[in-house]
């Protein structure tokens, strides 16, 4: 069972998300809040598997919330949700450690898919968001990538992740096992000196590795 905490300042949408989660197999909502003012206490008491995080909220916003969660609870997965296709906010969320990013206009099915994929170790971005992330990094000055020594397979895994594929989807596409994908990811983390899929994707695109 994937336990989820929701952060959204829109009361009607928050209640809608709660209902969606409760009605979906394998997922449950264990808490919901209008902002991240008490995010550390929330994580400590509720111990969720994953957080569905709005970006634009009063008091303490979603990006600050992500930073606080990842500082103290790095194992908790985070899917960002917003009405904005804003490159800077997407970049900030990924840098802070978020593993997924989905627009609020996405279907209920896509929202649940993003939660399941990220919980299973993947990185989820809707195609329009993924395109904007790539545009953002492609327009940014590249850092020296000579320090990276990724193998062809590791680069292929990373490329698939930048396209929003989950670990399972990468395994199927590359005709390798889920375990092998995990092994490649661990080596990618070590070589790029990152700690999340979001960071790896950010680094890869910014440095033209994929």
C-alpha positions as protocol buffer text, in pm:
chain_id: "A"
residue {
  index: 1
  type: UNK
  ca { x: 0 y: 0 z: 0 }
}
residue {
  index: 2
  type: UNK
  ca { x: 136 y: 342 z: -100 }
}
residue {
  index: 3
  type: UNK
  ca { x: 65 y: 591 z: 179 }
}
residue {
  index: 4
  type: UNK
  ca { x: 32 y: 947 z: 45 }
}
residue {
  index: 5
  type: UNK
  ca { x: 19 y: 1291 z: 205 }
}
residue {
  index: 6
  type: UNK
  ca { x: -135 y: 1573 z: -2 }
}
residue {
  index: 7
  type: UNK
  ca { x: -40 y: 1942 z: 11 }
}
residue {
  index: 8
  type: UNK
  ca { x: -272 y: 2180 z: -178 }
}
residue {
  index: 9
  type: UNK
  ca { x: -413 y: 2517 z: -70 }
}
residue {
  index: 10
  type: UNK
  ca { x: -727 y: 2472 z: -281 }
}
residue {
  index: 11
  type: UNK
  ca { x: -971 y: 2304 z: -42 }
}
residue {
  index: 12
  type: UNK
  ca { x: -1196 y: 2161 z: -315 }
}
residue {
  index: 13
  type: UNK
  ca { x: -906 y: 2011 z: -509 }
}
residue {
  index: 14
  type: UNK
  ca { x: -747 y: 1876 z: -192 }
}
residue {
  index: 15
  type: UNK
  ca { x: -1069 y: 1696 z: -101 }
}
residue {
  index: 16
  type: UNK
  ca { x: -1095 y: 1567 z: -459 }
}
residue {
  index: 17
  type: UNK
  ca { x: -742 y: 1426 z: -441 }
}
residue {
  index: 18
  type: UNK
  ca { x: -818 y: 1263 z: -107 }
}
residue {
  index: 19
  type: UNK
  ca { x: -1121 y: 1091 z: -260 }
}
residue {
  index: 20
  type: UNK
  ca { x: -924 y: 983 z: -568 }
}
residue {
  index: 21
  type: UNK
  ca { x: -653 y: 826 z: -354 }
}
residue {
  index: 22
  type: UNK
  ca { x: -898 y: 647 z: -128 }
}
residue {
  index: 23
  type: UNK
  ca { x: -1082 y: 500 z: -427 }
}
residue {
  index: 24
  type: UNK
  ca { x: -766 y: 378 z: -602 }
}
residue {
  index: 25
  type: UNK
  ca { x: -630 y: 28 z: -544 }
}
residue {
  index: 26
  type: UNK
  ca { x: -297 y: 10 z: -365 }
}
residue {
  index: 27
  type: UNK
  ca { x: -301 y: 377 z: -262 }
}
residue {
  index: 28
  type: UNK
  ca { x: -426 y: 553 z: 51 }
}
residue {
  index: 29
  type: UNK
  ca { x: -434 y: 913 z: 171 }
}
residue {
  index: 30
  type: UNK
  ca { x: -298 y: 939 z: 526 }
}
residue {
  index: 31
  type: UNK
  ca { x: -310 y: 1318 z: 556 }
}
residue {
  index: 32
  type: UNK
  ca { x: -368 y: 1646 z: 371 }
}
residue {
  index: 33
  type: UNK
  ca { x: -267 y: 2006 z: 439 }
}
residue {
  index: 34
  type: UNK
  ca { x: -309 y: 2353 z: 288 }
}
residue {
  index: 35
  type: UNK
  ca { x: 60 y: 2447 z: 309 }
}
residue {
  index: 36
  type: UNK
  ca { x: 398 y: 2321 z: 433 }
}
residue {
  index: 37
  type: UNK
  ca { x: 411 y: 2510 z: 763 }
}
residue {
  index: 38
  type: UNK
  ca { x: 420 y: 2185 z: 962 }
}
residue {
  index: 39
  type: UNK
  ca { x: 577 y: 1961 z: 698 }
}
residue {
  index: 40
  type: UNK
  ca { x: 852 y: 1815 z: 919 }
}
residue {
  index: 41
  type: UNK
  ca { x: 608 y: 1727 z: 1196 }
}
residue {
  index: 42
  type: UNK
  ca { x: 369 y: 1585 z: 935 }
}
residue {
  index: 43
  type: UNK
  ca { x: 636 y: 1355 z: 794 }
}
residue {
  index: 44
  type: UNK
  ca { x: 746 y: 1245 z: 1140 }
}
residue {
  index: 45
  type: UNK
  ca { x: 396 y: 1155 z: 1256 }
}
residue {
  index: 46
  type: UNK
  ca { x: 244 y: 1019 z: 933 }
}
residue {
  index: 47
  type: UNK
  ca { x: 552 y: 855 z: 777 }
}
residue {
  index: 48
  type: UNK
  ca { x: 414 y: 850 z: 420 }
}
residue {
  index: 49
  type: UNK
  ca { x: 569 y: 664 z: 129 }
}
residue {
  index: 50
  type: UNK
  ca { x: 507 y: 960 z: -100 }
}
residue {
  index: 51
  type: UNK
  ca { x: 399 y: 1325 z: -97 }
}
residue {
  index: 52
  type: UNK
  ca { x: 179 y: 1483 z: -364 }
}
residue {
  index: 53
  type: UNK
  ca { x: 297 y: 1843 z: -343 }
}
residue {
  index: 54
  type: UNK
  ca { x: 145 y: 2163 z: -480 }
}
residue {
  index: 55
  type: UNK
  ca { x: 397 y: 2435 z: -568 }
}
residue {
  index: 56
  type: UNK
  ca { x: 204 y: 2758 z: -520 }
}
residue {
  index: 57
  type: UNK
  ca { x: 85 y: 2773 z: -157 }
}
residue {
  index: 58
  type: UNK
  ca { x: 77 y: 3051 z: 105 }
}
residue {
  index: 59
  type: UNK
  ca { x: 315 y: 3069 z: 403 }
}
residue {
  index: 60
  type: UNK
  ca { x: 553 y: 2783 z: 312 }
}
residue {
  index: 61
  type: UNK
  ca { x: 534 y: 2683 z: -54 }
}
residue {
  index: 62
  type: UNK
  ca { x: 592 y: 2346 z: -216 }
}
residue {
  index: 63
  type: UNK
  ca { x: 954 y: 2392 z: -319 }
}
residue {
  index: 64
  type: UNK
  ca { x: 1051 y: 2490 z: 35 }
}
residue {
  index: 65
  type: UNK
  ca { x: 848 y: 2193 z: 154 }
}
residue {
  index: 66
  type: UNK
  ca { x: 1046 y: 1959 z: -71 }
}
residue {
  index: 67
  type: UNK
  ca { x: 1375 y: 2092 z: 67 }
}
residue {
  index: 68
  type: UNK
  ca { x: 1261 y: 2037 z: 426 }
}
residue {
  index: 69
  type: UNK
  ca { x: 1138 y: 1684 z: 354 }
}
residue {
  index: 70
  type: UNK
  ca { x: 1451 y: 1576 z: 168 }
}
residue {
  index: 71
  type: UNK
  ca { x: 1679 y: 1718 z: 438 }
}
residue {
  index: 72
  type: UNK
  ca { x: 1524 y: 1502 z: 710 }
}
residue {
  index: 73
  type: UNK
  ca { x: 1342 y: 1225 z: 522 }
}
residue {
  index: 74
  type: UNK
  ca { x: 1532 y: 1160 z: 195 }
}
residue {
  index: 75
  type: UNK
  ca { x: 1358 y: 825 z: 149 }
}
residue {
  index: 76
  type: UNK
  ca { x: 1014 y: 988 z: 104 }
}
residue {
  index: 77
  type: UNK
  ca { x: 926 y: 1026 z: -265 }
}
residue {
  index: 78
  type: UNK
  ca { x: 773 y: 1350 z: -393 }
}
residue {
  index: 79
  type: UNK
  ca { x: 554 y: 1426 z: -694 }
}
residue {
  index: 80
  type: UNK
  ca { x: 506 y: 1795 z: -766 }
}
residue {
  index: 81
  type: UNK
  ca { x: 178 y: 1925 z: -908 }
}
residue {
  index: 82
  type: UNK
  ca { x: 104 y: 2266 z: -1049 }
}
residue {
  index: 83
  type: UNK
  ca { x: -103 y: 2457 z: -1304 }
}
residue {
  index: 84
  type: UNK
  ca { x: 214 y: 2623 z: -1434 }
}
residue {
  index: 85
  type: UNK
  ca { x: 449 y: 2489 z: -1701 }
}
residue {
  index: 86
  type: UNK
  ca { x: 723 y: 2710 z: -1558 }
}
residue {
  index: 87
  type: UNK
  ca { x: 1080 y: 2600 z: -1636 }
}
residue {
  index: 88
  type: UNK
  ca { x: 1231 y: 2775 z: -1334 }
}
residue {
  index: 89
  type: UNK
  ca { x: 985 y: 2618 z: -1091 }
}
residue {
  index: 90
  type: UNK
  ca { x: 1030 y: 2275 z: -1249 }
}
residue {
  index: 91
  type: UNK
  ca { x: 1408 y: 2312 z: -1226 }
}
residue {
  index: 92
  type: UNK
  ca { x: 1386 y: 2428 z: -863 }
}
residue {
  index: 93
  type: UNK
  ca { x: 1163 y: 2134 z: -771 }
}
residue {
  index: 94
  type: UNK
  ca { x: 1399 y: 1882 z: -934 }
}
residue {
  index: 95
  type: UNK
  ca { x: 1701 y: 2042 z: -774 }
}
residue {
  index: 96
  type: UNK
  ca { x: 1532 y: 2021 z: -436 }
}
residue {
  index: 97
  type: UNK
  ca { x: 1493 y: 1646 z: -486 }
}
residue {
  index: 98
  type: UNK
  ca { x: 1145 y: 1588 z: -631 }
}
residue {
  index: 99
  type: UNK
  ca { x: 1114 y: 1267 z: -832 }
}
residue {
  index: 100
  type: UNK
  ca { x: 804 y: 1354 z: -1033 }
}
residue {
  index: 101
  type: UNK
  ca { x: 628 y: 1655 z: -1182 }
}
residue {
  index: 102
  type: UNK
  ca { x: 270 y: 1655 z: -1312 }
}
residue {
  index: 103
  type: UNK
  ca { x: 28 y: 1923 z: -1422 }
}
residue {
  index: 104
  type: UNK
  ca { x: -298 y: 1964 z: -1230 }
}
residue {
  index: 105
  type: UNK
  ca { x: -480 y: 1931 z: -1562 }
}
residue {
  index: 106
  type: UNK
  ca { x: -361 y: 1569 z: -1588 }
}
residue {
  index: 107
  type: UNK
  ca { x: -626 y: 1298 z: -1572 }
}
residue {
  index: 108
  type: UNK
  ca { x: -697 y: 1104 z: -1253 }
}
residue {
  index: 109
  type: UNK
  ca { x: -537 y: 802 z: -1421 }
}
residue {
  index: 110
  type: UNK
  ca { x: -216 y: 995 z: -1490 }
}
residue {
  index: 111
  type: UNK
  ca { x: -201 y: 1124 z: -1132 }
}
residue {
  index: 112
  type: UNK
  ca { x: -223 y: 771 z: -995 }
}
residue {
  index: 113
  type: UNK
  ca { x: 28 y: 650 z: -1255 }
}
residue {
  index: 114
  type: UNK
  ca { x: 275 y: 919 z: -1147 }
}
residue {
  index: 115
  type: UNK
  ca { x: 239 y: 813 z: -783 }
}
residue {
  index: 116
  type: UNK
  ca { x: 288 y: 443 z: -860 }
}
residue {
  index: 117
  type: UNK
  ca { x: 582 y: 500 z: -1098 }
}
residue {
  index: 118
  type: UNK
  ca { x: 767 y: 730 z: -859 }
}
residue {
  index: 119
  type: UNK
  ca { x: 700 y: 504 z: -563 }
}
residue {
  index: 120
  type: UNK
  ca { x: 849 y: 216 z: -763 }
}
residue {
  index: 121
  type: UNK
  ca { x: 1169 y: 410 z: -818 }
}
residue {
  index: 122
  type: UNK
  ca { x: 1097 y: 585 z: -1145 }
}
residue {
  index: 123
  type: UNK
  ca { x: 1082 y: 951 z: -1242 }
}
residue {
  index: 124
  type: UNK
  ca { x: 756 y: 1082 z: -1382 }
}
residue {
  index: 125
  type: UNK
  ca { x: 701 y: 1391 z: -1595 }
}
residue {
  index: 126
  type: UNK
  ca { x: 413 y: 1462 z: -1831 }
}
residue {
  index: 127
  type: UNK
  ca { x: 546 y: 1505 z: -2189 }
}
residue {
  index: 128
  type: UNK
  ca { x: 485 y: 1882 z: -2198 }
}
residue {
  index: 129
  type: UNK
  ca { x: 674 y: 1925 z: -1871 }
}
residue {
  index: 130
  type: UNK
  ca { x: 960 y: 1701 z: -1986 }
}
residue {
  index: 131
  type: UNK
  ca { x: 993 y: 1910 z: -2303 }
}
residue {
  index: 132
  type: UNK
  ca { x: 1012 y: 2233 z: -2106 }
}
residue {
  index: 133
  type: UNK
  ca { x: 1275 y: 2088 z: -1873 }
}
residue {
  index: 134
  type: UNK
  ca { x: 1486 y: 1987 z: -2171 }
}
residue {
  index: 135
  type: UNK
  ca { x: 1447 y: 2333 z: -2325 }
}
residue {
  index: 136
  type: UNK
  ca { x: 1549 y: 2494 z: -1996 }
}
residue {
  index: 137
  type: UNK
  ca { x: 1868 y: 2294 z: -1961 }
}
residue {
  index: 138
  type: UNK
  ca { x: 1956 y: 2309 z: -2328 }
}
residue {
  index: 139
  type: UNK
  ca { x: 1951 y: 2689 z: -2304 }
}
residue {
  index: 140
  type: UNK
  ca { x: 2172 y: 2687 z: -1993 }
}
residue {
  index: 141
  type: UNK
  ca { x: 2554 y: 2690 z: -2011 }
}
residue {
  index: 142
  type: UNK
  ca { x: 2686 y: 2337 z: -1983 }
}
residue {
  index: 143
  type: UNK
  ca { x: 2920 y: 2236 z: -1704 }
}
residue {
  index: 144
  type: UNK
  ca { x: 3229 y: 2037 z: -1794 }
}
residue {
  index: 145
  type: UNK
  ca { x: 3110 y: 1682 z: -1846 }
}
residue {
  index: 146
  type: UNK
  ca { x: 3454 y: 1530 z: -1889 }
}
residue {
  index: 147
  type: UNK
  ca { x: 3440 y: 1408 z: -1529 }
}
residue {
  index: 148
  type: UNK
  ca { x: 3158 y: 1170 z: -1618 }
}
residue {
  index: 149
  type: UNK
  ca { x: 3244 y: 822 z: -1728 }
}
residue {
  index: 150
  type: UNK
  ca { x: 2906 y: 668 z: -1787 }
}
residue {
  index: 151
  type: UNK
  ca { x: 2891 y: 352 z: -1994 }
}
residue {
  index: 152
  type: UNK
  ca { x: 2672 y: 330 z: -2302 }
}
residue {
  index: 153
  type: UNK
  ca { x: 2414 y: 131 z: -2106 }
}
residue {
  index: 154
  type: UNK
  ca { x: 2412 y: 381 z: -1820 }
}
residue {
  index: 155
  type: UNK
  ca { x: 2361 y: 665 z: -2067 }
}
residue {
  index: 156
  type: UNK
  ca { x: 2076 y: 474 z: -2228 }
}
residue {
  index: 157
  type: UNK
  ca { x: 1910 y: 419 z: -1889 }
}
residue {
  index: 158
  type: UNK
  ca { x: 1951 y: 786 z: -1807 }
}
residue {
  index: 159
  type: UNK
  ca { x: 1811 y: 894 z: -2145 }
}
residue {
  index: 160
  type: UNK
  ca { x: 1503 y: 679 z: -2089 }
}
residue {
  index: 161
  type: UNK
  ca { x: 1453 y: 830 z: -1745 }
}
residue {
  index: 162
  type: UNK
  ca { x: 1468 y: 1183 z: -1892 }
}
residue {
  index: 163
  type: UNK
  ca { x: 1179 y: 1080 z: -2118 }
}
residue {
  index: 164
  type: UNK
  ca { x: 969 y: 1003 z: -1811 }
}
residue {
  index: 165
  type: UNK
  ca { x: 992 y: 623 z: -1817 }
}
residue {
  index: 166
  type: UNK
  ca { x: 966 y: 428 z: -1491 }
}
residue {
  index: 167
  type: UNK
  ca { x: 1230 y: 172 z: -1393 }
}
residue {
  index: 168
  type: UNK
  ca { x: 1001 y: -109 z: -1508 }
}
residue {
  index: 169
  type: UNK
  ca { x: 940 y: 60 z: -1843 }
}
residue {
  index: 170
  type: UNK
  ca { x: 1315 y: 113 z: -1888 }
}
residue {
  index: 171
  type: UNK
  ca { x: 1375 y: -255 z: -1813 }
}
residue {
  index: 172
  type: UNK
  ca { x: 1114 y: -361 z: -2069 }
}
residue {
  index: 173
  type: UNK
  ca { x: 1242 y: -120 z: -2335 }
}
residue {
  index: 174
  type: UNK
  ca { x: 1606 y: -224 z: -2290 }
}
residue {
  index: 175
  type: UNK
  ca { x: 1517 y: -592 z: -2243 }
}
residue {
  index: 176
  type: UNK
  ca { x: 1699 y: -611 z: -1910 }
}
residue {
  index: 177
  type: UNK
  ca { x: 1582 y: -694 z: -1560 }
}
residue {
  index: 178
  type: UNK
  ca { x: 1446 y: -446 z: -1307 }
}
residue {
  index: 179
  type: UNK
  ca { x: 1741 y: -542 z: -1085 }
}
residue {
  index: 180
  type: UNK
  ca { x: 1986 y: -448 z: -1363 }
}
residue {
  index: 181
  type: UNK
  ca { x: 1820 y: -108 z: -1405 }
}
residue {
  index: 182
  type: UNK
  ca { x: 1857 y: -48 z: -1031 }
}
residue {
  index: 183
  type: UNK
  ca { x: 2222 y: -146 z: -1053 }
}
residue {
  index: 184
  type: UNK
  ca { x: 2282 y: 100 z: -1339 }
}
residue {
  index: 185
  type: UNK
  ca { x: 2106 y: 376 z: -1144 }
}
residue {
  index: 186
  type: UNK
  ca { x: 2325 y: 323 z: -837 }
}
residue {
  index: 187
  type: UNK
  ca { x: 2637 y: 354 z: -1053 }
}
residue {
  index: 188
  type: UNK
  ca { x: 2497 y: 666 z: -1221 }
}
residue {
  index: 189
  type: UNK
  ca { x: 2438 y: 822 z: -878 }
}
residue {
  index: 190
  type: UNK
  ca { x: 2797 y: 747 z: -776 }
}
residue {
  index: 191
  type: UNK
  ca { x: 2952 y: 881 z: -1095 }
}
residue {
  index: 192
  type: UNK
  ca { x: 2745 y: 1198 z: -1113 }
}
residue {
  index: 193
  type: UNK
  ca { x: 2753 y: 1247 z: -735 }
}
residue {
  index: 194
  type: UNK
  ca { x: 2375 y: 1288 z: -709 }
}
residue {
  index: 195
  type: UNK
  ca { x: 2118 y: 1141 z: -473 }
}
residue {
  index: 196
  type: UNK
  ca { x: 1791 y: 1123 z: -665 }
}
residue {
  index: 197
  type: UNK
  ca { x: 1654 y: 1052 z: -1010 }
}
residue {
  index: 198
  type: UNK
  ca { x: 1551 y: 1417 z: -1041 }
}
residue {
  index: 199
  type: UNK
  ca { x: 1906 y: 1534 z: -975 }
}
residue {
  index: 200
  type: UNK
  ca { x: 2046 y: 1280 z: -1221 }
}
residue {
  index: 201
  type: UNK
  ca { x: 1806 y: 1395 z: -1493 }
}
residue {
  index: 202
  type: UNK
  ca { x: 1887 y: 1761 z: -1423 }
}
residue {
  index: 203
  type: UNK
  ca { x: 2262 y: 1695 z: -1439 }
}
residue {
  index: 204
  type: UNK
  ca { x: 2237 y: 1483 z: -1752 }
}
residue {
  index: 205
  type: UNK
  ca { x: 2038 y: 1738 z: -1951 }
}
residue {
  index: 206
  type: UNK
  ca { x: 2237 y: 2038 z: -1832 }
}
residue {
  index: 207
  type: UNK
  ca { x: 2565 y: 1870 z: -1920 }
}
residue {
  index: 208
  type: UNK
  ca { x: 2445 y: 1727 z: -2253 }
}
residue {
  index: 209
  type: UNK
  ca { x: 2511 y: 1371 z: -2137 }
}
residue {
  index: 210
  type: UNK
  ca { x: 2192 y: 1246 z: -2305 }
}
